[in-house]
Amino acid sequence: MDQYFKSYEELDVHQLMLNDKVRTLAYKNAIMNSKHMFQDKIVMDVGAGTGILSIFCAQAGAKMVYAIEASDLVKLTNEVVLENKLSDKITVIHSKVEDIDPNNFEKVDIIISEWMGFYLVHEGMLDSVLFARDHFLNENGLLFPSVAKLYASPCQLPSMYDFWNDIYGVSMKCIGKEYRETKSMKPEVLLVDEKDLLAEGKLLAWMDLQCIDVQELDHLGGEEYVSVCNKSGRYQGICIWFAVEFPDGSELSTSPFDEATHWKQTAIVLPNDLEVEESEPVAFKLELARNSPKPRQYNMELILLDALEVEHEVPCPCHTTKCIVMRTYIEEQTDNQAANK
């Protein structure tokens, strides 16, 4: 058995996820608010785990739910189904979804899955959901969630920078510098306070799960982004978070502005900080590339750019002369058009 699936036999992992109220209620509410979509429908739950999403679907009126689970947790999943007296509506299948023969399996109306990992795509489980979509979903079938979005913003990371400045009256800034250089080699999962975001989030990736191709997941981001600081502070890293949307229009967000989840946020730590001012532009290029030897993981490459050499949005609220002139011109044109009406 793949070590990835073995890890999901640990009950502590499931307690962590089930105890995440934001996560679990987002799915439950999206399902229960969409009972008309589930009534008498066939549902596939990819990576069913303890089976809670399958049970929500059955409670919402689904005719049959296929709970697909590759780990040996299925023994307990079956017991949960029996305990809730839903064995007539939920069939637990011990298999990877990729190993199920589409020729011997009926098409389904809805695919549901909680596939998101840290920074959205870590663990690569979306690949399995897209496989299920391509082989088992009816032509007009639905995906829960249906859209996924990945964001990034320059941020302060005081937990990485301030601790070493004063250790019971002893300065250890030299250790702090070494610590940050080590931490900058890989993404850090932590909670970022909303007040430590320096700018609005930039959309790195927008995925329509109904039609995105699995090859499109190999590279995400990669564009040159200009973020305009909405406060003065210390630029110490890039904060990454995600959100997913359900067909009923509801959203599950891991933004620092929303209630914390077990995913927290992901940060790329800069080895040295930079003082920034309100309205100052900060430019960067951030790309996530699938790690081919370990396809469930991604390599992140962050390049800091000169904001004066990167094209800005129009209009751009930054304090550079070019953008001030452009904003003034647009405002004058708008005023002239309004006066001529």
ZAMARGU-4260 file (C-alpha; in steps of 0.2 Angstrom, whole numbers, plus 5000, padded with zeros to 4 digits):
<rodrens>
0) 5000/5000/5000 | 5006/5017/4995 | 5013/5027/5010 | 5002/5041/5006 | 4986/5030/5009
5) 4994/5022/5024 | 4995/5039/5032 | 4977/5041/5031 | 4974/5025/5042 | 4980/5036/5057
10) 4964/5041/5067 | 4973/5057/5073 | 4973/5063/5055 | 4954/5061/5054 | 4951/5068/5071
15) 4961/5084/5065 | 4950/5085/5050 | 4933/5082/5058 | 4937/5094/5072 | 4940/5107/5059
20) 4923/5115/5060 | 4925/5127/5046 | 4930/5113/5034 | 4917/5101/5039 | 4902/5113/5041
25) 4907/5121/5024 | 4904/5104/5016 | 4889/5100/5026 | 4880/5116/5022 | 4884/5116/5004
30) 4876/5098/5003 | 4861/5102/5014 | 4858/5119/5004 | 4858/5109/4988 | 4846/5095/4993
35) 4837/5097/4976 | 4853/5093/4967 | 4856/5077/4978 | 4838/5070/4978 | 4838/5053/4970
40) 4855/5055/4963 | 4870/5044/4962 | 4885/5051/4971 | 4904/5046/4971 | 4914/5051/4986
45) 4933/5051/4981 | 4944/5048/4996 | 4929/5045/5008 | 4940/5043/5024 | 4928/5041/5039
50) 4913/5042/5027 | 4906/5058/5034 | 4903/5067/5017 | 4895/5051/5010 | 4883/5051/5025
55) 4879/5070/5022 | 4875/5066/5004 | 4863/5051/5009 | 4855/5062/5022 | 4852/5075/5008
60) 4842/5062/4998 | 4855/5054/4987 | 4849/5037/4980 | 4866/5029/4981 | 4883/5035/4987
65) 4899/5025/4982 | 4912/5029/4996 | 4929/5026/4988 | 4943/5024/5000 | 4960/5016/4996
70) 4967/5014/5014 | 4963/5000/5026 | 4952/5013/5036 | 4937/5006/5025 | 4934/4993/5039
75) 4929/5008/5051 | 4921/5017/5037 | 4909/5002/5034 | 4906/5002/5053 | 4901/5020/5053
80) 4889/5017/5039 | 4881/5003/5048 | 4881/5013/5064 | 4871/5027/5055 | 4859/5014/5047
85) 4863/5019/5029 | 4870/5003/5022 | 4856/5003/5010 | 4862/5020/5003 | 4880/5019/5005
90) 4892/5007/4997 | 4910/5007/5003 | 4923/5002/4990 | 4941/4998/4995 | 4951/5004/4980
95) 4960/5018/4972 | 4947/5026/4960 | 4960/5024/4946 | 4959/5005/4949 | 4940/5004/4946
100) 4935/4998/4929 | 4924/5011/4921 | 4916/4997/4910 | 4909/4989/4926 | 4903/5004/4935
105) 4888/5015/4933 | 4890/5033/4929 | 4887/5045/4944 | 4878/5062/4945 | 4889/5070/4958
110) 4907/5068/4963 | 4911/5075/4980 | 4928/5075/4988 | 4939/5084/5001 | 4955/5083/4991
115) 4963/5099/4996 | 4981/5099/5004 | 4992/5113/5010 | 4994/5127/4997 | 4979/5118/4989
120) 4988/5105/4978 | 5000/5097/4990 | 4996/5078/4991 | 4991/5078/4972 | 4973/5071/4976
125) 4965/5082/4964 | 4972/5071/4950 | 4961/5057/4957 | 4946/5068/4957 | 4949/5073/4939
130) 4951/5054/4934 | 4934/5051/4942 | 4927/5065/4933 | 4933/5059/4916 | 4928/5041/4919
135) 4913/5041/4930 | 4903/5057/4929 | 4888/5060/4919 | 4889/5073/4905 | 4880/5086/4915
140) 4886/5080/4932 | 4892/5091/4946 | 4908/5092/4956 | 4908/5097/4975 | 4918/5108/4975
145) 4917/5115/4958 | 4930/5129/4958 | 4947/5131/4966 | 4957/5147/4968 | 4975/5150/4974
150) 4981/5167/4981 | 4997/5175/4987 | 5002/5191/4996 | 5017/5199/5003 | 5017/5198/5022
155) 5026/5201/5038 | 5031/5185/5048 | 5035/5191/5065 | 5036/5173/5072 | 5051/5170/5060
160) 5060/5187/5063 | 5056/5194/5080 | 5059/5179/5092 | 5078/5179/5090 | 5080/5198/5094
165) 5078/5196/5113 | 5080/5179/5121 | 5077/5184/5140 | 5088/5199/5137 | 5101/5191/5126
170) 5102/5196/5107 | 5103/5181/5095 | 5100/5190/5079 | 5114/5180/5071 | 5105/5163/5075
175) 5089/5171/5068 | 5097/5175/5051 | 5103/5157/5050 | 5086/5150/5055 | 5077/5161/5042
180) 5090/5155/5028 | 5085/5137/5033 | 5067/5140/5033 | 5067/5149/5016 | 5072/5132/5008
185) 5055/5125/5009 | 5037/5132/5012 | 5031/5134/5030 | 5014/5130/5036 | 5008/5142/5050
190) 4995/5155/5054 | 4997/5172/5047 | 4988/5186/5056 | 4977/5196/5044 | 4986/5212/5050
195) 5002/5205/5044 | 4997/5205/5026 | 5004/5219/5017 | 4993/5219/5001 | 4978/5211/4994
200) 4980/5194/4988 | 4985/5190/4970 | 4976/5176/4961 | 4989/5164/4956 | 4977/5151/4949
205) 4959/5149/4945 | 4953/5131/4942 | 4936/5126/4935 | 4936/5108/4940 | 4922/5104/4928
210) 4934/5106/4913 | 4952/5108/4919 | 4965/5095/4912 | 4976/5086/4924 | 4991/5092/4914
215) 4987/5110/4919 | 4991/5106/4937 | 5009/5102/4933 | 5013/5121/4933 | 5003/5134/4943
220) 5007/5153/4944 | 5023/5158/4935 | 5017/5176/4930 | 5025/5192/4936 | 5014/5200/4949
225) 5014/5218/4956 | 5006/5220/4974 | 5004/5237/4981 | 5006/5238/4999 | 4991/5245/5009
230) 5002/5249/5024 | 5020/5252/5029 | 5029/5237/5037 | 5042/5224/5034 | 5041/5213/5019
235) 5047/5196/5026 | 5038/5183/5015 | 5024/5178/5004 | 5008/5171/5011 | 4999/5158/5001
240) 4981/5152/5004 | 4966/5145/4994 | 4947/5145/4993 | 4935/5132/4985 | 4918/5136/4979
245) 4903/5124/4979 | 4889/5123/4966 | 4877/5132/4978 | 4888/5147/4978 | 4896/5145/4995
250) 4914/5145/4998 | 4927/5137/5010 | 4942/5149/5012 | 4958/5147/5021 | 4962/5166/5020
255) 4970/5175/5035 | 4954/5185/5035 | 4943/5170/5038 | 4942/5158/5053 | 4957/5147/5054
260) 4957/5129/5047 | 4968/5115/5049 | 4977/5120/5033 | 4982/5136/5041 | 4992/5146/5028
265) 5008/5142/5019 | 5022/5155/5019 | 5038/5157/5009 | 5050/5165/5021 | 5063/5178/5015
270) 5080/5176/5022 | 5081/5195/5025 | 5067/5208/5027 | 5064/5224/5017 | 5056/5240/5024
275) 5041/5245/5013 | 5029/5260/5013 | 5011/5262/5010 | 5007/5262/4992 | 5024/5255/4987
280) 5024/5242/4974 | 5031/5225/4977 | 5035/5213/4962 | 5037/5194/4962 | 5036/5179/4952
285) 5030/5163/4960 | 5028/5146/4952 | 5023/5129/4958 | 5029/5115/4948 | 5025/5097/4951
290) 5040/5087/4958 | 5041/5073/4945 | 5050/5060/4956 | 5037/5064/4970 | 5021/5069/4960
295) 5011/5072/4976 | 5023/5086/4980 | 5027/5103/4972 | 5042/5113/4971 | 5040/5132/4973
300) 5051/5145/4965 | 5050/5163/4971 | 5059/5177/4962 | 5059/5194/4969 | 5058/5207/4955
305) 5061/5226/4952 | 5043/5233/4953 | 5049/5247/4941 | 5053/5235/4928 | 5037/5225/4928
310) 5021/5230/4920 | 5008/5236/4932 | 4989/5234/4931 | 4979/5249/4925 | 4974/5258/4935
315) 4987/5255/4948 | 4986/5263/4965 | 5004/5263/4969 | 5015/5279/4972 | 5026/5278/4956
320) 5025/5293/4945 | 5019/5283/4930 | 5004/5276/4939 | 5000/5292/4947 | 4999/5301/4930
325) 4989/5286/4922 | 4976/5287/4937 | 4975/5306/4935 | 4972/5304/4916 | 4959/5291/4919
330) 4950/5301/4932 | 4950/5316/4920 | 4943/5306/4906 | 4929/5299/4917 | 4925/5317/4923
335) 4924/5323/4905 | 4913/5309/4900 | 4901/5312/4914 | 4901/5331/4910 | 4896/5328/4892
340) 4881/5316/4896
</rodrens>
